[in-house]
Amino acid sequence: MAIPKQVKIGAVNYVVQEKQVVDNDNSNWGACVFHDNHIEISTGLSEERKEQTLVHEILHAIFYESGFEEQDEDVVNRVGITLHQFLKDNNLFHKQDVV
């Protein structure tokens, strides 16, 4: 899957940026920045890890746009891993579907 340049979550467009340093921390793989609607993904990851990280950060945005400002990172991690695998196993990552 190619990492999209943006994703729409609810009525909000989130710009997806690949960056060397995410959220000013070399150890972060990704971040969802709610106040200006963007997702950051580390350029140093494998394609598989980029996909997993994108799904994880999209889940943060989905929860936020659904009114859940406080989020349990463990829940996002577990659901993100399972959702990513579900999307892959069922061929739901389609390059042509990405904006």
Kinemage of the C-alpha trace (Angstrom):
@kinemage 1
@onewidth
@group {chain A} dominant
@subgroup {mainchain}
@vectorlist {calphas} color= white
{ca met a 1} P 0.000 0.000 0.000
{ca ala a 2} L 1.241 3.478 -0.787
{ca ile a 3} L 0.963 5.879 2.123
{ca pro a 4} L -1.747 8.389 1.148
{ca lys a 5} L -1.129 12.131 1.159
{ca gln a 6} L -4.360 12.645 3.103
{ca val a 7} L -7.227 10.717 4.669
{ca lys a 8} L -10.747 11.883 5.453
{ca ile a 9} L -12.017 11.006 8.908
{ca gly a 10} L -15.601 12.046 9.507
{ca ala a 11} L -15.823 15.486 7.939
{ca val a 12} L -12.152 16.290 8.553
{ca asn a 13} L -9.252 15.890 6.125
{ca tyr a 14} L -5.997 14.838 7.778
{ca val a 15} L -2.795 15.482 5.844
{ca val a 16} L -0.345 12.560 6.101
{ca gln a 17} L 3.319 13.542 6.312
{ca glu a 18} L 6.359 11.285 6.261
{ca lys a 19} L 9.063 12.835 8.433
{ca gln a 20} L 12.512 11.864 9.686
{ca val a 21} L 11.673 13.022 13.221
{ca val a 22} L 8.085 12.564 14.398
{ca asp a 23} L 6.654 14.880 17.047
{ca asn a 24} L 10.190 16.110 17.863
{ca asp a 25} L 11.145 12.654 19.203
{ca asn a 26} L 13.395 10.186 17.341
{ca ser a 27} L 11.767 7.226 19.114
{ca asn a 28} L 8.222 7.951 17.839
{ca trp a 29} L 6.976 5.997 14.824
{ca gly a 30} L 3.946 8.205 14.323
{ca ala a 31} L 1.761 10.941 15.750
{ca cys a 32} L -1.717 12.305 15.189
{ca val a 33} L -1.811 16.075 15.671
{ca phe a 34} L -5.444 16.961 16.281
{ca his a 35} L -5.161 20.759 16.494
{ca asp a 36} L -4.075 21.090 12.855
{ca asn a 37} L -5.363 17.806 11.430
{ca his a 38} L -2.262 15.965 10.352
{ca ile a 39} L -0.653 12.581 10.859
{ca glu a 40} L 3.109 12.127 10.952
{ca ile a 41} L 4.783 8.824 9.980
{ca ser a 42} L 8.505 8.120 10.391
{ca thr a 43} L 10.433 7.760 7.119
{ca gly a 44} L 12.806 5.286 8.775
{ca leu a 45} L 10.241 2.485 9.010
{ca ser a 46} L 9.713 -0.485 6.712
{ca glu a 47} L 6.641 -0.305 4.462
{ca glu a 48} L 4.861 -2.797 6.746
{ca arg a 49} L 5.582 -0.673 9.831
{ca lys a 50} L 4.463 2.481 8.007
{ca glu a 51} L 1.128 0.794 7.224
{ca gln a 52} L 0.715 -0.374 10.825
{ca thr a 53} L 1.607 3.058 12.146
{ca leu a 54} L -0.780 4.785 9.749
{ca val a 55} L -3.659 2.538 10.881
{ca his a 56} L -2.735 3.233 14.522
{ca glu a 57} L -2.719 7.015 13.997
{ca ile a 58} L -5.948 6.861 11.973
{ca leu a 59} L -7.570 5.122 14.953
{ca his a 60} L -6.469 8.001 17.193
{ca ala a 61} L -8.096 10.423 14.740
{ca ile a 62} L -11.280 8.318 14.529
{ca phe a 63} L -11.616 8.241 18.314
{ca tyr a 64} L -10.898 11.984 18.538
{ca glu a 65} L -13.391 12.906 15.817
{ca ser a 66} L -15.945 10.674 17.596
{ca gly a 67} L -15.581 12.762 20.761
{ca phe a 68} L -13.062 10.643 22.683
{ca glu a 69} L -10.360 13.145 23.588
{ca glu a 70} L -8.927 10.854 26.288
{ca gln a 71} L -7.691 7.640 24.674
{ca asp a 72} L -6.274 4.410 26.050
{ca glu a 73} L -3.031 3.752 24.154
{ca asp a 74} L -3.238 0.018 24.891
{ca val a 75} L -6.681 -0.185 23.252
{ca val a 76} L -5.471 1.782 20.208
{ca asn a 77} L -2.406 -0.504 19.937
{ca arg a 78} L -4.414 -3.731 20.126
{ca val a 79} L -7.197 -2.627 17.788
{ca gly a 80} L -4.652 -1.110 15.382
{ca ile a 81} L -2.677 -4.344 15.059
{ca thr a 82} L -5.825 -6.397 14.514
{ca leu a 83} L -7.365 -3.892 12.084
{ca his a 84} L -4.169 -3.673 10.025
{ca gln a 85} L -4.015 -7.464 9.731
{ca phe a 86} L -7.721 -7.624 8.823
{ca leu a 87} L -7.244 -5.032 6.057
{ca lys a 88} L -4.242 -6.935 4.660
{ca asp a 89} L -5.749 -10.413 4.910
{ca asn a 90} L -8.925 -9.344 3.140
{ca asn a 91} L -7.180 -7.318 0.418
{ca leu a 92} L -8.760 -4.081 1.619
{ca phe a 93} L -5.596 -2.037 1.108
{ca his a 94} L -6.161 -0.916 -2.470
{ca lys a 95} L -3.709 1.488 -4.018
{ca gln a 96} L -6.385 2.984 -6.273
{ca asp a 97} L -8.598 3.764 -3.249
{ca val a 98} L -5.995 6.041 -1.686
{ca val a 99} L -6.232 9.792 -2.231
